[in-house]
């Protein structure tokens, strides 16, 4: 499995994007998933269009010998935007 997470940055106009997995194949697959036109077209409608909050996306990555060969969307969670006083 792999996780893609987006959150607020230290400044209002910045954000943090994290790609995480137990192995490099999962991390590589998550990066490719978010940067591939076909998969981003599948993911974008699922996420909120406001962009104010963050999100976490869970992907199932099938790999052999540390090479991913199939990546599937599992679920996602959106978080609330940061407080106004931040």
N, C-alpha and C positions, 0 to 999 in steps of 0.2 A: 504494500500500500504506500501511497505518497500523499502529501498534503501541500496544497498551495494556500498561503494565507496572506491577506492584504490588511494592513492596519494603518492608523494615522502615524505620521512622522513627528519629529520634534517641533516642526513648524507647521502652521496651518496649510501651507501650500506644498507640503511634502508628504510622502507616504512611504511605507515599508512593505516590501514584497518578499515573502519567504517561501522557498521550495525545500521540503524536507522529506526524507525517506530513510529507511534502515540501510539501504545500499545505494551505490551510485547509479545503478540502472533505474531505480525509482525516481531519483532526483532528476536525472536526465530526461526521463519520460514526462515528468511534470512540467519541466521547462518547455519541452517540445509541444506538450498539450496546450499550454497557454500561448504559444507563439505560432502555432499552426493555424492557417486560415480555416480549415475544415472543422477542427475541434473548437476553436474560439467561436465560430458561428453557432455551434451547438450549445456552448456554455453561456454566452452573452445573454440570451433571452431568459435564462434561469435566474440571473442576478438582478438585483435592483438597479434601476437606471439613475438613482439619485447620486450614487458615488460618494455620499457623505460618510457612510459607515464602512466597516471592513467586512471581510468574509473569510471563510475557510472552506476549501473544496477538498473532498476526499476522493482519491482515484485508486482504482485497483490496477496494479501493474503486473502483467505476466512477463517473466524474464527467464532466460536460459543462459547460463555462463556469463552473468552480469550484462546481458544485452536484452533490453526490453523489446518485446515483439507485439504486445497488445496492451493498450491502456483504455480503461473504461471509467466513465463518470459513475460515482456511487451516490454521493449526496453532497449537500453544502449547507452552511449556516451563515447567516448574515448577522453582523453585530450593529448595535446602535451607533449613531454618530457620536463623536466626543462632545462633552459638555461645552456650552457656548463660551464660558469663561476661560477656556483653555487657550 
